[in-house]
Amino acid sequence: MTHRKPRTSTVGRQAVRLGMLTTAGLAGLAALATAAPAGAAPGSRIPRSVGAVVDEAHTLANRAHPVQYDEEFSIHQFGPLVAAAAHNRAVAASVGCSPFRPCRSIALSFQIVTTSGVDLRRINATNISRAVNQHCTGCQTFAGAYQFIVATPRPLTLSAGDRNRLADIRRRVAELRRCGDPVPEIERRADALAAEVRAVLDRAAAAVPAGAGASPLREFRPTVTMHRHVS
C-alpha cells in the first residue's frame, strides 16, 4: 500500500500550505500572483498569493497483499488568494488474485480547501477516481474522491466545534479500513460521511459576512462546492 501525503511549495508573497502543480499550471498561477491590478501604474507589479494542493489515496491489491485500504482526509486553509488550484484523486487496483481468494482494494480521498479574498479570480479544481480490476475475477475494488471547495470574502476560521466534528468524521473514514461490508455499502457510508462534511462547512461558511465583489454591484457571498467522483 502506498499512501502519499500532499507535498508543499509556495508562490507569491504570503506563505501558505501548497502542493505540486505542473510547470505550465504553476507558471500560469505565478503570472496571476505578480500581475498588477487594473488602474495600477504601467510596469508596476504587486505580488499576490496563490495556493495549490494535491491529495491522493492509492491502493494496489494482489496475491501477496489481497486486502488493501487507504484513506486521505486533508484540510487546507488558505489566507487571501488571487488564484488557487486543488487536485484530489483516489485510485484503487486489484491485480491477478485468485477467484478462490479474491482481492479487496479500497481508496478514499477527502479533500477540504478553503479559499478567501475579494481578489480571488480563479479556482482550478479537479477531482477524480479510478478503480481497476486486472485479471481479478470476484475482486472488490472501489475508489471514492470527495472534494470540498469553500470560497469566502474573508478567511474562514473553523471553530473548535467544527474542528472536532471534522476530526470525528476523519476517524470514521479511517475506521472503514476494518469494515468488511461489500463495496455498495462502503460507498453508501462514504457518501453519508461526505454529507456530514458538507453540513459542517455550510454552517461555517454561512457565518462569514458577505463582501464586495469585483464589481461594486456584485456581492461576494460565501459558497461551498462539493465534487464527488466514485468508481
PyMOL CGO cylinders between C-alpha atoms (Angstrom):
from pymol import cmd
from pymol.cgo import CYLINDER

trace = [
    CYLINDER, 0.00, 0.00, 0.00, 1.31, 3.43, -0.91, 0.3, 1, 1, 1, 1, 1, 1,
    CYLINDER, 1.31, 3.43, -0.91, -0.01, 6.43, 0.99, 0.3, 1, 1, 1, 1, 1, 1,
    CYLINDER, -0.01, 6.43, 0.99, 1.15, 9.72, -0.47, 0.3, 1, 1, 1, 1, 1, 1,
    CYLINDER, 1.15, 9.72, -0.47, 0.79, 12.85, 1.60, 0.3, 1, 1, 1, 1, 1, 1,
    CYLINDER, 0.79, 12.85, 1.60, 0.45, 16.27, -0.01, 0.3, 1, 1, 1, 1, 1, 1,
    CYLINDER, 0.45, 16.27, -0.01, 3.70, 17.98, -0.94, 0.3, 1, 1, 1, 1, 1, 1,
    CYLINDER, 3.70, 17.98, -0.94, 4.18, 21.70, -0.47, 0.3, 1, 1, 1, 1, 1, 1,
    CYLINDER, 4.18, 21.70, -0.47, 5.65, 24.75, -2.17, 0.3, 1, 1, 1, 1, 1, 1,
    CYLINDER, 5.65, 24.75, -2.17, 4.90, 28.47, -2.22, 0.3, 1, 1, 1, 1, 1, 1,
    CYLINDER, 4.90, 28.47, -2.22, 4.29, 31.19, -4.79, 0.3, 1, 1, 1, 1, 1, 1,
    CYLINDER, 4.29, 31.19, -4.79, 3.65, 34.86, -4.06, 0.3, 1, 1, 1, 1, 1, 1,
    CYLINDER, 3.65, 34.86, -4.06, 4.15, 37.00, -1.00, 0.3, 1, 1, 1, 1, 1, 1,
    CYLINDER, 4.15, 37.00, -1.00, 2.25, 35.07, 1.66, 0.3, 1, 1, 1, 1, 1, 1,
    CYLINDER, 2.25, 35.07, 1.66, 3.45, 31.64, 2.83, 0.3, 1, 1, 1, 1, 1, 1,
    CYLINDER, 3.45, 31.64, 2.83, 0.60, 29.13, 2.61, 0.3, 1, 1, 1, 1, 1, 1,
    CYLINDER, 0.60, 29.13, 2.61, 0.26, 25.33, 2.61, 0.3, 1, 1, 1, 1, 1, 1,
    CYLINDER, 0.26, 25.33, 2.61, 0.68, 24.29, -1.02, 0.3, 1, 1, 1, 1, 1, 1,
    CYLINDER, 0.68, 24.29, -1.02, 1.06, 21.24, -3.21, 0.3, 1, 1, 1, 1, 1, 1,
    CYLINDER, 1.06, 21.24, -3.21, 2.61, 20.40, -6.57, 0.3, 1, 1, 1, 1, 1, 1,
    CYLINDER, 2.61, 20.40, -6.57, 1.47, 21.75, -9.93, 0.3, 1, 1, 1, 1, 1, 1,
    CYLINDER, 1.47, 21.75, -9.93, 2.61, 21.09, -13.45, 0.3, 1, 1, 1, 1, 1, 1,
    CYLINDER, 2.61, 21.09, -13.45, 5.17, 23.58, -14.72, 0.3, 1, 1, 1, 1, 1, 1,
    CYLINDER, 5.17, 23.58, -14.72, 2.60, 25.18, -17.02, 0.3, 1, 1, 1, 1, 1, 1,
    CYLINDER, 2.60, 25.18, -17.02, -0.03, 25.42, -14.31, 0.3, 1, 1, 1, 1, 1, 1,
    CYLINDER, -0.03, 25.42, -14.31, 2.40, 26.88, -11.80, 0.3, 1, 1, 1, 1, 1, 1,
    CYLINDER, 2.40, 26.88, -11.80, 3.60, 29.42, -14.34, 0.3, 1, 1, 1, 1, 1, 1,
    CYLINDER, 3.60, 29.42, -14.34, 0.01, 30.49, -15.01, 0.3, 1, 1, 1, 1, 1, 1,
    CYLINDER, 0.01, 30.49, -15.01, -0.73, 30.96, -11.33, 0.3, 1, 1, 1, 1, 1, 1,
    CYLINDER, -0.73, 30.96, -11.33, 2.56, 32.77, -10.81, 0.3, 1, 1, 1, 1, 1, 1,
    CYLINDER, 2.56, 32.77, -10.81, 1.59, 35.21, -13.54, 0.3, 1, 1, 1, 1, 1, 1,
    CYLINDER, 1.59, 35.21, -13.54, -1.61, 35.99, -11.68, 0.3, 1, 1, 1, 1, 1, 1,
    CYLINDER, -1.61, 35.99, -11.68, 0.29, 36.33, -8.43, 0.3, 1, 1, 1, 1, 1, 1,
    CYLINDER, 0.29, 36.33, -8.43, 2.52, 39.07, -9.82, 0.3, 1, 1, 1, 1, 1, 1,
    CYLINDER, 2.52, 39.07, -9.82, 0.01, 40.80, -12.08, 0.3, 1, 1, 1, 1, 1, 1,
    CYLINDER, 0.01, 40.80, -12.08, -0.77, 44.42, -11.29, 0.3, 1, 1, 1, 1, 1, 1,
    CYLINDER, -0.77, 44.42, -11.29, -4.42, 45.29, -10.63, 0.3, 1, 1, 1, 1, 1, 1,
    CYLINDER, -4.42, 45.29, -10.63, -6.41, 47.33, -13.14, 0.3, 1, 1, 1, 1, 1, 1,
    CYLINDER, -6.41, 47.33, -13.14, -5.53, 51.01, -12.94, 0.3, 1, 1, 1, 1, 1, 1,
    CYLINDER, -5.53, 51.01, -12.94, -2.07, 50.42, -11.49, 0.3, 1, 1, 1, 1, 1, 1,
    CYLINDER, -2.07, 50.42, -11.49, 0.85, 52.40, -12.79, 0.3, 1, 1, 1, 1, 1, 1,
    CYLINDER, 0.85, 52.40, -12.79, 2.38, 50.96, -16.01, 0.3, 1, 1, 1, 1, 1, 1,
    CYLINDER, 2.38, 50.96, -16.01, 5.04, 48.36, -15.29, 0.3, 1, 1, 1, 1, 1, 1,
    CYLINDER, 5.04, 48.36, -15.29, 4.14, 48.00, -11.63, 0.3, 1, 1, 1, 1, 1, 1,
    CYLINDER, 4.14, 48.00, -11.63, 3.89, 44.54, -10.04, 0.3, 1, 1, 1, 1, 1, 1,
    CYLINDER, 3.89, 44.54, -10.04, 2.19, 43.80, -6.76, 0.3, 1, 1, 1, 1, 1, 1,
    CYLINDER, 2.19, 43.80, -6.76, 2.89, 40.24, -5.52, 0.3, 1, 1, 1, 1, 1, 1,
    CYLINDER, 2.89, 40.24, -5.52, -0.19, 38.32, -4.50, 0.3, 1, 1, 1, 1, 1, 1,
    CYLINDER, -0.19, 38.32, -4.50, -0.70, 34.88, -3.07, 0.3, 1, 1, 1, 1, 1, 1,
    CYLINDER, -0.70, 34.88, -3.07, -1.72, 31.76, -4.95, 0.3, 1, 1, 1, 1, 1, 1,
    CYLINDER, -1.72, 31.76, -4.95, -2.34, 28.32, -3.50, 0.3, 1, 1, 1, 1, 1, 1,
    CYLINDER, -2.34, 28.32, -3.50, -2.16, 24.81, -4.85, 0.3, 1, 1, 1, 1, 1, 1,
    CYLINDER, -2.16, 24.81, -4.85, -2.56, 21.42, -3.24, 0.3, 1, 1, 1, 1, 1, 1,
    CYLINDER, -2.56, 21.42, -3.24, -2.60, 17.75, -4.27, 0.3, 1, 1, 1, 1, 1, 1,
    CYLINDER, -2.60, 17.75, -4.27, -4.05, 14.87, -2.22, 0.3, 1, 1, 1, 1, 1, 1,
    CYLINDER, -4.05, 14.87, -2.22, -4.24, 11.19, -3.12, 0.3, 1, 1, 1, 1, 1, 1,
    CYLINDER, -4.24, 11.19, -3.12, -5.31, 7.80, -1.78, 0.3, 1, 1, 1, 1, 1, 1,
    CYLINDER, -5.31, 7.80, -1.78, -3.85, 4.82, -3.65, 0.3, 1, 1, 1, 1, 1, 1,
    CYLINDER, -3.85, 4.82, -3.65, -4.20, 1.06, -3.16, 0.3, 1, 1, 1, 1, 1, 1,
    CYLINDER, -4.20, 1.06, -3.16, -2.88, -1.98, -5.02, 0.3, 1, 1, 1, 1, 1, 1,
    CYLINDER, -2.88, -1.98, -5.02, -4.14, -5.42, -4.01, 0.3, 1, 1, 1, 1, 1, 1,
    CYLINDER, -4.14, -5.42, -4.01, -2.61, -8.63, -5.39, 0.3, 1, 1, 1, 1, 1, 1,
    CYLINDER, -2.61, -8.63, -5.39, -2.00, -12.25, -4.38, 0.3, 1, 1, 1, 1, 1, 1,
    CYLINDER, -2.00, -12.25, -4.38, 0.69, -11.22, -1.88, 0.3, 1, 1, 1, 1, 1, 1,
    CYLINDER, 0.69, -11.22, -1.88, -1.43, -8.42, -0.39, 0.3, 1, 1, 1, 1, 1, 1,
    CYLINDER, -1.43, -8.42, -0.39, -5.07, -9.30, -1.07, 0.3, 1, 1, 1, 1, 1, 1,
    CYLINDER, -5.07, -9.30, -1.07, -6.68, -6.75, 1.27, 0.3, 1, 1, 1, 1, 1, 1,
    CYLINDER, -6.68, -6.75, 1.27, -5.66, -3.11, 0.89, 0.3, 1, 1, 1, 1, 1, 1,
    CYLINDER, -5.66, -3.11, 0.89, -7.23, 0.10, 2.18, 0.3, 1, 1, 1, 1, 1, 1,
    CYLINDER, -7.23, 0.10, 2.18, -6.01, 3.69, 2.05, 0.3, 1, 1, 1, 1, 1, 1,
    CYLINDER, -6.01, 3.69, 2.05, -7.70, 6.91, 3.11, 0.3, 1, 1, 1, 1, 1, 1,
    CYLINDER, -7.70, 6.91, 3.11, -6.73, 10.56, 2.87, 0.3, 1, 1, 1, 1, 1, 1,
    CYLINDER, -6.73, 10.56, 2.87, -8.57, 13.27, 4.80, 0.3, 1, 1, 1, 1, 1, 1,
    CYLINDER, -8.57, 13.27, 4.80, -6.91, 16.65, 4.39, 0.3, 1, 1, 1, 1, 1, 1,
    CYLINDER, -6.91, 16.65, 4.39, -7.92, 20.18, 5.37, 0.3, 1, 1, 1, 1, 1, 1,
    CYLINDER, -7.92, 20.18, 5.37, -6.13, 23.11, 3.69, 0.3, 1, 1, 1, 1, 1, 1,
    CYLINDER, -6.13, 23.11, 3.69, -7.00, 26.61, 4.89, 0.3, 1, 1, 1, 1, 1, 1,
    CYLINDER, -7.00, 26.61, 4.89, -5.61, 29.47, 2.82, 0.3, 1, 1, 1, 1, 1, 1,
    CYLINDER, -5.61, 29.47, 2.82, -5.44, 33.16, 3.55, 0.3, 1, 1, 1, 1, 1, 1,
    CYLINDER, -5.44, 33.16, 3.55, -6.39, 35.75, 0.90, 0.3, 1, 1, 1, 1, 1, 1,
    CYLINDER, -6.39, 35.75, 0.90, -5.62, 34.49, -2.61, 0.3, 1, 1, 1, 1, 1, 1,
    CYLINDER, -5.62, 34.49, -2.61, -5.73, 35.67, -6.17, 0.3, 1, 1, 1, 1, 1, 1,
    CYLINDER, -5.73, 35.67, -6.17, -5.89, 32.11, -7.57, 0.3, 1, 1, 1, 1, 1, 1,
    CYLINDER, -5.89, 32.11, -7.57, -5.98, 28.52, -6.34, 0.3, 1, 1, 1, 1, 1, 1,
    CYLINDER, -5.98, 28.52, -6.34, -5.58, 25.00, -7.70, 0.3, 1, 1, 1, 1, 1, 1,
    CYLINDER, -5.58, 25.00, -7.70, -6.80, 21.89, -5.89, 0.3, 1, 1, 1, 1, 1, 1,
    CYLINDER, -6.80, 21.89, -5.89, -6.31, 18.35, -7.16, 0.3, 1, 1, 1, 1, 1, 1,
    CYLINDER, -6.31, 18.35, -7.16, -7.79, 15.31, -5.43, 0.3, 1, 1, 1, 1, 1, 1,
    CYLINDER, -7.79, 15.31, -5.43, -7.76, 11.69, -6.55, 0.3, 1, 1, 1, 1, 1, 1,
    CYLINDER, -7.76, 11.69, -6.55, -8.44, 8.17, -5.38, 0.3, 1, 1, 1, 1, 1, 1,
    CYLINDER, -8.44, 8.17, -5.38, -7.01, 5.18, -7.25, 0.3, 1, 1, 1, 1, 1, 1,
    CYLINDER, -7.01, 5.18, -7.25, -7.71, 1.54, -6.37, 0.3, 1, 1, 1, 1, 1, 1,
    CYLINDER, -7.71, 1.54, -6.37, -6.46, -1.50, -8.26, 0.3, 1, 1, 1, 1, 1, 1,
    CYLINDER, -6.46, -1.50, -8.26, -6.86, -5.27, -7.86, 0.3, 1, 1, 1, 1, 1, 1,
    CYLINDER, -6.86, -5.27, -7.86, -4.49, -7.38, -9.92, 0.3, 1, 1, 1, 1, 1, 1,
    CYLINDER, -4.49, -7.38, -9.92, -4.24, -11.12, -10.50, 0.3, 1, 1, 1, 1, 1, 1,
    CYLINDER, -4.24, -11.12, -10.50, -5.95, -12.51, -7.42, 0.3, 1, 1, 1, 1, 1, 1,
    CYLINDER, -5.95, -12.51, -7.42, -7.40, -16.00, -7.39, 0.3, 1, 1, 1, 1, 1, 1,
    CYLINDER, -7.40, -16.00, -7.39, -11.20, -16.41, -7.79, 0.3, 1, 1, 1, 1, 1, 1,
    CYLINDER, -11.20, -16.41, -7.79, -10.99, -18.62, -4.69, 0.3, 1, 1, 1, 1, 1, 1,
    CYLINDER, -10.99, -18.62, -4.69, -9.32, -15.82, -2.72, 0.3, 1, 1, 1, 1, 1, 1,
    CYLINDER, -9.32, -15.82, -2.72, -10.45, -12.54, -4.32, 0.3, 1, 1, 1, 1, 1, 1,
    CYLINDER, -10.45, -12.54, -4.32, -8.81, -9.22, -3.54, 0.3, 1, 1, 1, 1, 1, 1,
    CYLINDER, -8.81, -9.22, -3.54, -10.32, -6.22, -1.77, 0.3, 1, 1, 1, 1, 1, 1,
    CYLINDER, -10.32, -6.22, -1.77, -8.90, -2.81, -2.70, 0.3, 1, 1, 1, 1, 1, 1,
    CYLINDER, -8.90, -2.81, -2.70, -10.47, 0.42, -1.43, 0.3, 1, 1, 1, 1, 1, 1,
    CYLINDER, -10.47, 0.42, -1.43, -9.15, 4.00, -1.69, 0.3, 1, 1, 1, 1, 1, 1,
    CYLINDER, -9.15, 4.00, -1.69, -10.95, 7.06, -0.30, 0.3, 1, 1, 1, 1, 1, 1,
    CYLINDER, -10.95, 7.06, -0.30, -9.72, 10.65, -0.50, 0.3, 1, 1, 1, 1, 1, 1,
    CYLINDER, -9.72, 10.65, -0.50, -11.48, 13.56, 1.21, 0.3, 1, 1, 1, 1, 1, 1,
    CYLINDER, -11.48, 13.56, 1.21, -10.05, 16.99, 0.44, 0.3, 1, 1, 1, 1, 1, 1,
    CYLINDER, -10.05, 16.99, 0.44, -11.23, 20.25, 2.05, 0.3, 1, 1, 1, 1, 1, 1,
    CYLINDER, -11.23, 20.25, 2.05, -9.87, 23.53, 0.70, 0.3, 1, 1, 1, 1, 1, 1,
    CYLINDER, -9.87, 23.53, 0.70, -10.85, 26.96, 1.99, 0.3, 1, 1, 1, 1, 1, 1,
    CYLINDER, -10.85, 26.96, 1.99, -10.05, 29.98, -0.17, 0.3, 1, 1, 1, 1, 1, 1,
    CYLINDER, -10.05, 29.98, -0.17, -10.67, 33.63, 0.55, 0.3, 1, 1, 1, 1, 1, 1,
    CYLINDER, -10.67, 33.63, 0.55, -10.23, 37.18, -0.69, 0.3, 1, 1, 1, 1, 1, 1,
    CYLINDER, -10.23, 37.18, -0.69, -12.23, 39.60, -2.79, 0.3, 1, 1, 1, 1, 1, 1,
    CYLINDER, -12.23, 39.60, -2.79, -9.40, 39.49, -5.38, 0.3, 1, 1, 1, 1, 1, 1,
    CYLINDER, -9.40, 39.49, -5.38, -9.84, 35.73, -5.92, 0.3, 1, 1, 1, 1, 1, 1,
    CYLINDER, -9.84, 35.73, -5.92, -10.09, 35.31, -9.68, 0.3, 1, 1, 1, 1, 1, 1,
    CYLINDER, -10.09, 35.31, -9.68, -9.59, 31.64, -10.45, 0.3, 1, 1, 1, 1, 1, 1,
    CYLINDER, -9.59, 31.64, -10.45, -10.10, 28.29, -8.74, 0.3, 1, 1, 1, 1, 1, 1,
    CYLINDER, -10.10, 28.29, -8.74, -8.87, 25.31, -10.74, 0.3, 1, 1, 1, 1, 1, 1,
    CYLINDER, -8.87, 25.31, -10.74, -10.27, 22.18, -9.07, 0.3, 1, 1, 1, 1, 1, 1,
    CYLINDER, -10.27, 22.18, -9.07, -10.01, 18.58, -10.31, 0.3, 1, 1, 1, 1, 1, 1,
    CYLINDER, -10.01, 18.58, -10.31, -11.43, 15.54, -8.52, 0.3, 1, 1, 1, 1, 1, 1,
    CYLINDER, -11.43, 15.54, -8.52, -11.07, 12.08, -10.00, 0.3, 1, 1, 1, 1, 1, 1,
    CYLINDER, -11.07, 12.08, -10.00, -11.30, 8.43, -9.01, 0.3, 1, 1, 1, 1, 1, 1,
    CYLINDER, -11.30, 8.43, -9.01, -10.31, 5.23, -10.76, 0.3, 1, 1, 1, 1, 1, 1,
    CYLINDER, -10.31, 5.23, -10.76, -10.98, 1.61, -9.83, 0.3, 1, 1, 1, 1, 1, 1,
    CYLINDER, -10.98, 1.61, -9.83, -9.35, -1.12, -11.92, 0.3, 1, 1, 1, 1, 1, 1,
    CYLINDER, -9.35, -1.12, -11.92, -9.66, -4.92, -11.87, 0.3, 1, 1, 1, 1, 1, 1,
    CYLINDER, -9.66, -4.92, -11.87, -6.99, -6.70, -13.87, 0.3, 1, 1, 1, 1, 1, 1,
    CYLINDER, -6.99, -6.70, -13.87, -7.40, -10.48, -14.18, 0.3, 1, 1, 1, 1, 1, 1,
    CYLINDER, -7.40, -10.48, -14.18, -9.18, -10.39, -10.84, 0.3, 1, 1, 1, 1, 1, 1,
    CYLINDER, -9.18, -10.39, -10.84, -12.49, -12.24, -11.04, 0.3, 1, 1, 1, 1, 1, 1,
    CYLINDER, -12.49, -12.24, -11.04, -14.67, -11.62, -7.99, 0.3, 1, 1, 1, 1, 1, 1,
    CYLINDER, -14.67, -11.62, -7.99, -12.43, -8.89, -6.58, 0.3, 1, 1, 1, 1, 1, 1,
    CYLINDER, -12.43, -8.89, -6.58, -13.94, -5.91, -4.77, 0.3, 1, 1, 1, 1, 1, 1,
    CYLINDER, -13.94, -5.91, -4.77, -12.42, -2.64, -5.93, 0.3, 1, 1, 1, 1, 1, 1,
    CYLINDER, -12.42, -2.64, -5.93, -13.67, 0.84, -5.06, 0.3, 1, 1, 1, 1, 1, 1,
    CYLINDER, -13.67, 0.84, -5.06, -12.27, 4.36, -5.34, 0.3, 1, 1, 1, 1, 1, 1,
    CYLINDER, -12.27, 4.36, -5.34, -14.05, 7.41, -3.98, 0.3, 1, 1, 1, 1, 1, 1,
    CYLINDER, -14.05, 7.41, -3.98, -12.87, 11.02, -4.30, 0.3, 1, 1, 1, 1, 1, 1,
    CYLINDER, -12.87, 11.02, -4.30, -14.69, 13.76, -2.37, 0.3, 1, 1, 1, 1, 1, 1,
    CYLINDER, -14.69, 13.76, -2.37, -13.63, 17.37, -2.72, 0.3, 1, 1, 1, 1, 1, 1,
    CYLINDER, -13.63, 17.37, -2.72, -14.98, 20.45, -0.93, 0.3, 1, 1, 1, 1, 1, 1,
    CYLINDER, -14.98, 20.45, -0.93, -14.07, 23.94, -2.13, 0.3, 1, 1, 1, 1, 1, 1,
    CYLINDER, -14.07, 23.94, -2.13, -15.04, 26.83, 0.15, 0.3, 1, 1, 1, 1, 1, 1,
    CYLINDER, -15.04, 26.83, 0.15, -14.80, 30.40, -1.18, 0.3, 1, 1, 1, 1, 1, 1,
    CYLINDER, -14.80, 30.40, -1.18, -15.32, 33.30, 1.22, 0.3, 1, 1, 1, 1, 1, 1,
    CYLINDER, -15.32, 33.30, 1.22, -14.56, 37.04, 1.00, 0.3, 1, 1, 1, 1, 1, 1,
    CYLINDER, -14.56, 37.04, 1.00, -12.72, 36.88, 4.34, 0.3, 1, 1, 1, 1, 1, 1,
    CYLINDER, -12.72, 36.88, 4.34, -10.63, 33.98, 5.68, 0.3, 1, 1, 1, 1, 1, 1,
    CYLINDER, -10.63, 33.98, 5.68, -12.73, 31.21, 7.18, 0.3, 1, 1, 1, 1, 1, 1,
    CYLINDER, -12.73, 31.21, 7.18, -11.80, 30.22, 10.72, 0.3, 1, 1, 1, 1, 1, 1,
    CYLINDER, -11.80, 30.22, 10.72, -13.18, 26.87, 11.80, 0.3, 1, 1, 1, 1, 1, 1,
    CYLINDER, -13.18, 26.87, 11.80, -14.48, 26.88, 15.35, 0.3, 1, 1, 1, 1, 1, 1,
    CYLINDER, -14.48, 26.88, 15.35, -13.34, 24.32, 17.92, 0.3, 1, 1, 1, 1, 1, 1,
    CYLINDER, -13.34, 24.32, 17.92, -16.69, 22.59, 17.49, 0.3, 1, 1, 1, 1, 1, 1,
    CYLINDER, -16.69, 22.59, 17.49, -16.26, 22.44, 13.70, 0.3, 1, 1, 1, 1, 1, 1,
    CYLINDER, -16.26, 22.44, 13.70, -12.74, 21.04, 14.06, 0.3, 1, 1, 1, 1, 1, 1,
    CYLINDER, -12.74, 21.04, 14.06, -13.96, 18.40, 16.50, 0.3, 1, 1, 1, 1, 1, 1,
    CYLINDER, -13.96, 18.40, 16.50, -16.77, 17.35, 14.16, 0.3, 1, 1, 1, 1, 1, 1,
    CYLINDER, -16.77, 17.35, 14.16, -14.37, 17.07, 11.23, 0.3, 1, 1, 1, 1, 1, 1,
    CYLINDER, -14.37, 17.07, 11.23, -11.93, 15.08, 13.38, 0.3, 1, 1, 1, 1, 1, 1,
    CYLINDER, -11.93, 15.08, 13.38, -14.74, 12.68, 14.26, 0.3, 1, 1, 1, 1, 1, 1,
    CYLINDER, -14.74, 12.68, 14.26, -15.61, 12.26, 10.57, 0.3, 1, 1, 1, 1, 1, 1,
    CYLINDER, -15.61, 12.26, 10.57, -11.93, 11.67, 9.78, 0.3, 1, 1, 1, 1, 1, 1,
    CYLINDER, -11.93, 11.67, 9.78, -11.85, 8.94, 12.44, 0.3, 1, 1, 1, 1, 1, 1,
    CYLINDER, -11.85, 8.94, 12.44, -14.90, 7.22, 10.96, 0.3, 1, 1, 1, 1, 1, 1,
    CYLINDER, -14.90, 7.22, 10.96, -13.41, 7.35, 7.46, 0.3, 1, 1, 1, 1, 1, 1,
    CYLINDER, -13.41, 7.35, 7.46, -10.32, 5.60, 8.86, 0.3, 1, 1, 1, 1, 1, 1,
    CYLINDER, -10.32, 5.60, 8.86, -12.48, 3.02, 10.61, 0.3, 1, 1, 1, 1, 1, 1,
    CYLINDER, -12.48, 3.02, 10.61, -13.81, 1.82, 7.25, 0.3, 1, 1, 1, 1, 1, 1,
    CYLINDER, -13.81, 1.82, 7.25, -10.45, 0.04, 6.99, 0.3, 1, 1, 1, 1, 1, 1,
    CYLINDER, -10.45, 0.04, 6.99, -11.75, -2.59, 9.40, 0.3, 1, 1, 1, 1, 1, 1,
    CYLINDER, -11.75, -2.59, 9.40, -15.17, -2.81, 7.78, 0.3, 1, 1, 1, 1, 1, 1,
    CYLINDER, -15.17, -2.81, 7.78, -15.87, -5.97, 5.82, 0.3, 1, 1, 1, 1, 1, 1,
    CYLINDER, -15.87, -5.97, 5.82, -19.03, -4.63, 4.16, 0.3, 1, 1, 1, 1, 1, 1,
    CYLINDER, -19.03, -4.63, 4.16, -19.44, -5.06, 0.39, 0.3, 1, 1, 1, 1, 1, 1,
    CYLINDER, -19.44, -5.06, 0.39, -18.49, -2.18, -1.89, 0.3, 1, 1, 1, 1, 1, 1,
    CYLINDER, -18.49, -2.18, -1.89, -22.05, -0.78, -2.30, 0.3, 1, 1, 1, 1, 1, 1,
    CYLINDER, -22.05, -0.78, -2.30, -22.29, -0.37, 1.49, 0.3, 1, 1, 1, 1, 1, 1,
    CYLINDER, -22.29, -0.37, 1.49, -18.82, 1.22, 1.66, 0.3, 1, 1, 1, 1, 1, 1,
    CYLINDER, -18.82, 1.22, 1.66, -19.95, 3.69, -1.00, 0.3, 1, 1, 1, 1, 1, 1,
    CYLINDER, -19.95, 3.69, -1.00, -23.13, 4.45, 0.92, 0.3, 1, 1, 1, 1, 1, 1,
    CYLINDER, -23.13, 4.45, 0.92, -21.21, 5.05, 4.13, 0.3, 1, 1, 1, 1, 1, 1,
    CYLINDER, -21.21, 5.05, 4.13, -18.62, 7.24, 2.38, 0.3, 1, 1, 1, 1, 1, 1,
    CYLINDER, -18.62, 7.24, 2.38, -21.42, 9.30, 0.82, 0.3, 1, 1, 1, 1, 1, 1,
    CYLINDER, -21.42, 9.30, 0.82, -23.03, 9.75, 4.24, 0.3, 1, 1, 1, 1, 1, 1,
    CYLINDER, -23.03, 9.75, 4.24, -19.73, 10.94, 5.73, 0.3, 1, 1, 1, 1, 1, 1,
    CYLINDER, -19.73, 10.94, 5.73, -19.26, 13.35, 2.84, 0.3, 1, 1, 1, 1, 1, 1,
    CYLINDER, -19.26, 13.35, 2.84, -22.72, 14.76, 3.52, 0.3, 1, 1, 1, 1, 1, 1,
    CYLINDER, -22.72, 14.76, 3.52, -21.69, 15.38, 7.13, 0.3, 1, 1, 1, 1, 1, 1,
    CYLINDER, -21.69, 15.38, 7.13, -18.57, 17.23, 5.96, 0.3, 1, 1, 1, 1, 1, 1,
    CYLINDER, -18.57, 17.23, 5.96, -20.69, 19.38, 3.66, 0.3, 1, 1, 1, 1, 1, 1,
    CYLINDER, -20.69, 19.38, 3.66, -23.08, 20.24, 6.51, 0.3, 1, 1, 1, 1, 1, 1,
    CYLINDER, -23.08, 20.24, 6.51, -20.19, 21.35, 8.77, 0.3, 1, 1, 1, 1, 1, 1,
    CYLINDER, -20.19, 21.35, 8.77, -18.70, 23.54, 6.03, 0.3, 1, 1, 1, 1, 1, 1,
    CYLINDER, -18.70, 23.54, 6.03, -22.07, 25.01, 5.05, 0.3, 1, 1, 1, 1, 1, 1,
    CYLINDER, -22.07, 25.01, 5.05, -22.64, 26.16, 8.62, 0.3, 1, 1, 1, 1, 1, 1,
    CYLINDER, -22.64, 26.16, 8.62, -19.11, 27.55, 8.95, 0.3, 1, 1, 1, 1, 1, 1,
    CYLINDER, -19.11, 27.55, 8.95, -19.25, 29.43, 5.64, 0.3, 1, 1, 1, 1, 1, 1,
    CYLINDER, -19.25, 29.43, 5.64, -22.68, 30.88, 6.42, 0.3, 1, 1, 1, 1, 1, 1,
    CYLINDER, -22.68, 30.88, 6.42, -21.16, 32.64, 9.44, 0.3, 1, 1, 1, 1, 1, 1,
    CYLINDER, -21.16, 32.64, 9.44, -18.69, 34.59, 7.24, 0.3, 1, 1, 1, 1, 1, 1,
    CYLINDER, -18.69, 34.59, 7.24, -20.13, 38.00, 6.24, 0.3, 1, 1, 1, 1, 1, 1,
    CYLINDER, -20.13, 38.00, 6.24, -20.55, 38.71, 2.53, 0.3, 1, 1, 1, 1, 1, 1,
    CYLINDER, -20.55, 38.71, 2.53, -18.14, 41.19, 0.97, 0.3, 1, 1, 1, 1, 1, 1,
    CYLINDER, -18.14, 41.19, 0.97, -17.80, 43.42, -2.05, 0.3, 1, 1, 1, 1, 1, 1,
    CYLINDER, -17.80, 43.42, -2.05, -17.05, 41.59, -5.26, 0.3, 1, 1, 1, 1, 1, 1,
    CYLINDER, -17.05, 41.59, -5.26, -15.05, 42.57, -8.33, 0.3, 1, 1, 1, 1, 1, 1,
    CYLINDER, -15.05, 42.57, -8.33, -17.88, 44.91, -9.31, 0.3, 1, 1, 1, 1, 1, 1,
    CYLINDER, -17.88, 44.91, -9.31, -19.44, 47.39, -6.85, 0.3, 1, 1, 1, 1, 1, 1,
    CYLINDER, -19.44, 47.39, -6.85, -22.82, 46.00, -7.89, 0.3, 1, 1, 1, 1, 1, 1,
    CYLINDER, -22.82, 46.00, -7.89, -21.84, 42.38, -7.24, 0.3, 1, 1, 1, 1, 1, 1,
    CYLINDER, -21.84, 42.38, -7.24, -21.77, 40.94, -3.75, 0.3, 1, 1, 1, 1, 1, 1,
    CYLINDER, -21.77, 40.94, -3.75, -19.37, 38.11, -2.87, 0.3, 1, 1, 1, 1, 1, 1,
    CYLINDER, -19.37, 38.11, -2.87, -21.32, 35.57, -0.83, 0.3, 1, 1, 1, 1, 1, 1,
    CYLINDER, -21.32, 35.57, -0.83, -19.61, 32.56, 0.77, 0.3, 1, 1, 1, 1, 1, 1,
    CYLINDER, -19.61, 32.56, 0.77, -20.04, 29.34, -1.20, 0.3, 1, 1, 1, 1, 1, 1,
    CYLINDER, -20.04, 29.34, -1.20, -19.32, 25.65, -0.61, 0.3, 1, 1, 1, 1, 1, 1,
    CYLINDER, -19.32, 25.65, -0.61, -18.93, 23.42, -3.67, 0.3, 1, 1, 1, 1, 1, 1,
    CYLINDER, -18.93, 23.42, -3.67, -18.73, 19.64, -3.31, 0.3, 1, 1, 1, 1, 1, 1,
    CYLINDER, -18.73, 19.64, -3.31, -17.32, 17.39, -6.04, 0.3, 1, 1, 1, 1, 1, 1,
    CYLINDER, -17.32, 17.39, -6.04, -17.92, 13.64, -5.88, 0.3, 1, 1, 1, 1, 1, 1,
    CYLINDER, -17.92, 13.64, -5.88, -16.42, 11.01, -8.16, 0.3, 1, 1, 1, 1, 1, 1,
    CYLINDER, -16.42, 11.01, -8.16, -16.62, 7.29, -7.43, 0.3, 1, 1, 1, 1, 1, 1,
    CYLINDER, -16.62, 7.29, -7.43, -15.67, 4.25, -9.49, 0.3, 1, 1, 1, 1, 1, 1,
]
cmd.load_cgo(trace, "trace")
